[in-house]
Amino acid sequence: MNAEITPLPWKVKGGNIGLISTKDGQEVGKTFVGPLRKLPAEANAEYIVKAVNNHAALLDALKALTQLYVNTAGIAVAGRTVYYHDALAAIAAAE
C-alpha cells in the first residue's frame, strides 16, 4: 500500500452513527446506518477501526512467520507449504 492515510490510531466517536475519527477528533469517515437503523453502524465502525489500527502489526507478524518458514528450510513444517503460499498471497493483497 503506497497511498498515505490519515495518521493512526483511529477511534470511534460516541453515538450510534458510526463516526470514525483521529485521536485529535478529525473525522475520517462514517459507517452507514441504513434504513430503519437496522445496520449496526457503531459496531461496523469499531470493526473498521480495529482492522486499520492493527493492519501494520499483523502484516509484520505474517512477514516474520513466512521468513521463519524460509529460515527453517522445511524443518518441522513439511507438508505445510500451502500455508506459506497462502501467507504470501495475503501479504501481497495487503500491501
C-alpha positions as CSV (number, residue, x, y, z in Angstrom):
1,M,0.0,0.0,0.0
2,N,1.7,3.2,-1.2
3,A,-1.0,5.8,-0.6
4,E,-0.8,7.9,2.5
5,I,-3.6,7.5,5.0
6,T,-4.8,9.7,7.9
7,P,-2.5,9.2,10.8
8,L,-3.3,6.4,13.2
9,P,-4.7,5.4,15.6
10,W,-8.3,5.9,14.7
11,K,-11.2,5.7,17.1
12,V,-14.9,5.5,17.1
13,K,-16.6,8.7,18.3
14,G,-19.6,8.1,20.6
15,G,-23.1,7.8,19.4
16,N,-24.8,5.4,17.1
17,I,-23.8,6.9,13.7
18,G,-20.5,5.1,13.4
19,L,-18.3,8.1,13.2
20,I,-14.6,7.3,12.8
21,S,-12.1,10.0,13.8
22,T,-8.4,10.5,14.6
23,K,-7.3,10.7,18.2
24,D,-7.5,14.5,17.8
25,G,-11.1,14.3,16.7
26,Q,-10.6,14.9,13.0
27,E,-13.3,13.0,11.1
28,V,-12.1,10.1,8.9
29,G,-15.4,8.6,7.9
30,K,-18.8,7.3,8.9
31,T,-20.5,3.9,8.5
32,F,-24.0,3.8,7.1
33,V,-26.8,3.4,9.5
34,G,-29.2,2.1,6.9
35,P,-33.0,2.1,6.5
36,L,-34.8,1.9,9.8
37,R,-31.5,1.8,11.7
38,K,-31.1,-1.9,11.1
39,L,-27.4,-1.9,10.3
40,P,-25.1,-1.8,13.3
41,A,-23.2,1.4,12.4
42,E,-21.2,1.8,15.5
43,A,-20.2,-1.9,15.6
44,N,-19.2,-1.7,11.9
45,A,-17.1,1.4,12.7
46,E,-15.4,-0.4,15.7
47,Y,-14.6,-3.3,13.3
48,I,-13.1,-1.0,10.7
49,V,-11.0,0.9,13.3
50,K,-9.7,-2.3,14.8
51,A,-8.7,-3.6,11.4
52,V,-7.0,-0.3,10.4
53,N,-5.2,0.2,13.7
54,N,-3.8,-3.4,13.7
55,H,-3.1,-3.8,9.9
56,A,0.7,-2.9,10.1
57,A,1.4,-5.1,13.1
58,L,-0.5,-8.1,11.6
59,L,1.3,-7.7,8.3
60,D,4.7,-7.5,10.1
61,A,3.9,-10.7,12.1
62,L,2.8,-12.5,8.9
63,K,6.0,-11.5,7.2
64,A,8.1,-12.7,10.1
65,L,6.3,-16.1,10.1
66,T,7.0,-16.5,6.4
67,Q,10.6,-15.7,7.0
68,L,10.7,-18.3,9.8
69,Y,9.4,-20.8,7.3
70,V,12.2,-19.9,4.8
71,N,14.9,-20.0,7.5
72,T,13.9,-23.4,8.7
73,A,14.0,-24.8,5.2
74,G,11.1,-27.1,5.8
75,I,12.2,-28.5,9.2
76,A,9.1,-29.4,11.2
77,V,6.9,-27.7,8.6
78,A,7.0,-30.4,5.9
79,G,3.6,-30.6,4.2
80,R,2.5,-27.2,5.2
81,T,3.7,-25.2,2.1
82,V,0.1,-24.4,1.3
83,Y,0.0,-22.2,4.4
84,Y,3.2,-20.5,3.4
85,H,1.8,-19.7,-0.1
86,D,-1.5,-18.5,1.5
87,A,0.5,-16.2,3.7
88,L,2.5,-14.8,0.8
89,A,-0.8,-14.2,-1.1
90,A,-2.3,-12.4,2.0
91,I,0.8,-10.2,2.2
92,A,0.6,-9.3,-1.4
93,A,-3.1,-8.4,-1.1
94,A,-2.4,-6.3,2.0
95,E,0.5,-4.3,0.6
